[in-house]
């Protein structure tokens, strides 16, 4: 282990914060869906993967990146709505294990379809944004942009949920799914809109990730466990808790990777998660029952 309180340690801490912005955005969509619909989408990271492929192919076809990113966001928003309508809605009243199994089936279906359609080769956009130098430290511009966009998106979602009628209906359904239909709220419409928003957040994450990561069919296996770990650690359905948990996990990954090795960074993050859940199974920031 080589870990000293120097400029390299500070650089690792700041990079962990930048990484946490992306992780928080990924967890935000899943927490929104669970908080409203009470279903965990095991295939959420695979929707991000599909969005990355969609943006890649649009960009390589000559579409400017901002337009390609918008296409990816809309594509995955529609995919999220379709997933709810075709897969989730028929099993809403069944046991939670059945819901996990069907979304797990979608996970393997999307991975297999992507492998057959695009092969196993790693793909990237070829966009190089360079790095930002500050006080002897270096930060990737793509991570800085991702962090800023992620924070802006979280603020926009908060404003939508707190200032609009649909947002108020979404929060009301999340608080009491049984009584709100009796008060004239169309829960099926709210569920569909929530799924589209969750899918749109996955598409936005895909647009940010293609600037940093190669695209391949199993990229969901890299981020999927992290997303669920953050959601559970923050308390499933708790968007603020997931936001805080993302920053905790981001620091474990960045500092552990700086002091030891990248693999150890992930290992220490998962070790912390296991200890935390052993002490508080409902999550660190879940409301006390």
N, C-alpha and C positions, 0 to 999 in steps of 0.2 A: 504493500500500500504506500502511495506517495501523495500525501494530501497536506498542503501547507496553506496558511492564510495569506496568500499573495494575490497578485493580479490575475493569475490563472484560475484561482479559486473563485474570485469575484466574477470572472468571465463565465465560468460554469454556472454560477448562481443565476446570472442574467439570462444565459441561454436556456436555463431551466424554466424561467418565467416566460420566455418567448414560446417554448415548447408547450407550456401549460395553456397558452391561449388556444392553440389548435385542439388540444385534448379536451378543454372545457367546451369548445364549440361542438365537438363530436358527441360529448356526453349530453349537451343541452337538448338536442333533438330527441334522443332516446328517453331522457327524463321527462320531457314534455309529453311524449306518447304514453309512457307508463303512468304518469300522474293523472292523465285524463281518461285513458282507455283501460288502464290496469292490465296491459299486456306487454311483455318484454319481447322486442323484436331481436331475436338471436341473429338475424340476417342483416342487421343495420349496417355493419361495416362492409358487407358485400354490395349494398346499395351505393355506398361511397365508391367502391371499386368500379361499378357500372358507370357511375358519373364520370370517373376519371377517364375511362375508355371513350365515353361519348365526347368529352372535351378534347381528347387527343385526336380523335378522328375528324372532328369538326375543324380543329386548328390545322391539321395536316392537309385538309381539303381546301385551305386557303381562307378560312373564316378568321377574322381578327380575334385575338385572344379574349378581349372583353365580351364579344358576342358569343364566342364559343363557350365561355364560362356561363353566360346567361342561358344558353341552350342546355348546358348540363344541369343547371339549377332547376329549370322548368321540367326537364326530362325526369329527374329524380323526384320532383314534387308530384308529377303525374304517376310515377311508379309507386310512390308511397300511398297515394289515394287508391290506386289499383290493387295494391297489396292488401289494404284494409278491406276493400269491397269484395275481393275474390277469395282471400285466404283467411283474414282475421275475423270478419263479421260472422261467417258460419260457425266459428268455434268460440264466440264471445261468452256463451253461457256454459261452456264445457269446463272440465277441470284444467287448472293451470298447466299441468304436464302436457295435455293435448295441444295447448297453445304454443308451448315451447317446441314440441315435436314438429308442428306444421311450419313454424318459422325456421326451425333447424333444417327441415326439408328444403325450404326455399334457399337457404344458405348453400347447401350442396348443389342444388340445381343451378344457381347462378355461377358458382365456381366451375362446374362442369361445362356449362354453356360458354363461359368466357374462355375456358381452355380450348374448347373445340373451335370457337369462332376466331380467337386471336392468337392461339398458340401459347407457349410458355416463355417466349422471349420477353426480356425486359424492354419496355418502351418508355420514351420520355419526349417532352416537347422540344427540347433543345434550347429553351430560353435560359439565358444566363444573366441574372440581375446583379451579380457582383456582391460585394460586402461593404458594410459600414464600419469604418475605423473610428474608434473613440477611446481616448486615454490609453492607448497601447493595446486595446482589445479589438476584436473583430467579430462582427455579427452579420450573418447572412441577411441581405435585404429581403429575400423571400420570407424569412421567418419574421422579420420586423413588420412587413406588410400583412402577413397572416395574423399576427398578434393584434394589430390595429383594427383590421377588418373583423376579427373575431369579437373584440370588445364592442365595436360599433353594432354588430349584429345582435349581441346580447342586449344592448341598450334598446335597439329597435324592437326586439321581441318583448321586452318589459313594457315599453310604451304601448305596443299593440295590445298586450294582455290587460293593461290597466286603463287604457283610454278609449277603447272601441267596444261596441256592443258585442261583436263576436268574441273578442278577447274576454270580456266579462262573462259571457256564457261558458267559455272554455274553463275559466277559473271556477265558476259555479259548479259545473259538472264534476270538476276534479275534487271539489269539497264534498259533494253529496250527489252521487249518481242516481239514487233512487227518487229523491224528492223533486229534482229539477224538471223531469218530464211532466210532472203533475202541475208545474207552473208555466207550461207552455213552451219550454225549451225543447227543440227537436234534437234529441241526443244523437241520432244517426247522422244528421247533418254536421253536428259539432265534431263527432268522431272522424268523419271524412275530412273535414277542414284541418283538424289537428294532425291527421296522418299526412296530408299534403304539406303542411308546414314543417313537420318533422322530416319528410322527404326533402323539402327545399333546403333545410339546414344541412342535411347530408350532402346535397348537391353543392352547396356553398363550400362545405369542407373539402369536397372533391376538387373544386376549382382552386382552392388554396394549396391542396396537397400536390397537385400536378406540377407546381412550381418548385417543389422540394424533393419529391420522391419519384422513383421509377414506378411504372405501372406493370403489374403482372397479376394473374388470376388469384393468387393466394395472398395478396396484400392485406386482405381482411383478417387473415390469421395473425398478422403483425399488430394490428390496431384493435381488433375485436376484443381480445381479453382485457386490454387496457381500458377500453370504453366501459365494459361491464364492471371492472374493478372500481373505477372512479364512481360510477353510478351507485354501486352498492355501498361503497365507503361513505359517500355523501348522503346516503339514504335514498332509496329508489323513489323517484318522483319529486325529489327535492332539488330544484334547479340551482338554487343558491348553494346548497350543500355540495352538489356536483361541481360547481365552479370552484369552491374552496378546495375540494378534494383533488381536482386537476392540478392545482398549484402545488399541493403537497407531493403528489406522485411525480410531477415534473421535476421537483427539486431532488427527489431520491434518484431519479434516472440520470439527471445531469451531473449532480455531485458525485454519485457513486461511479458513474462512467469516467469522470475526471480523476478521481482518486485511485480507482482500480482499473476497471475495463468496462466497456459498454455493457457486456453481458452481466457483469456484477451490478451495474446500475439497475437493470431490470430485475435482477434477483433480489436486491435489497428492497425494491419497491413492492414486490409480491410478498416478501417476508413481512414487511410492515403491515401490509393489507391483512395477512393471515392473523397476525397478533392483534390488530385493531378489531377485527371481526370476532375473534375469540372473546375479547373483552366486551365489545358492544355489537352483538349480532345484527341489530337493526340499522347499523351505520352510525358514523360519528355524529352526523348532524341531523339525524331523523328526529322528528318530534316525539317526545315521550308520551306513551299511551297511558 
